[in-house]
Structure formats: structure tokens, C-alpha cells
């Protein structure tokens, strides 16, 4: 998707959409071995950048999104709408497509 956005703060997800940014993988392993760029695979972990207000069910009640801005989540290895802002890539998912929250314990 080609956009002319100058800043990610200009994006306000609608309904039950969640805007995330995939976390960057470390360039070195825990033992200090350097990983070349071709050996890295995309992480399924992402940080929530923004969320929509939620969706309205059949009774007219607003069901808020289950994740909040700043939380870390697991996302599917496929799907989502890719959005580029400058050199940064962001993904837009429905709240129900988010797999799990990542606890910092």
C-alpha cells in the first residue's frame, strides 16, 4: 500500500483495527554470534502502536479492543495490511486476529 503519510501518528485505526509494528530481531545470538541479514526471519512479536475504539455488536453495545497502545503481542505470520510510513513498516490487523498478549514477566 503506497501512502503519503509523514508520521505514524496521523493513522487512527477504525472499529476493531489494531496498528502494530513488528519488533526488530537482534543481530546477535545470546552467545554473541553475528547473524547475517539473510538468516534472520520475521518475528511474530509486535508492539501495539494504536487501536480503534472497538466494534458494535448486534445489541448496539461497543465492544472495546482487547489490546492497548504500548502492549506487546503475538501476530500471525501472514495476513494484515502492510502500511509504510517513510522507511518504517506497520501492519493493520483486526483485534480478533491478534494471537496473544506478551507478558513482561
Order of alpha helices (4+ residues) and beta strands (2+ residues): beta-beta-beta-beta-beta-beta-beta-beta
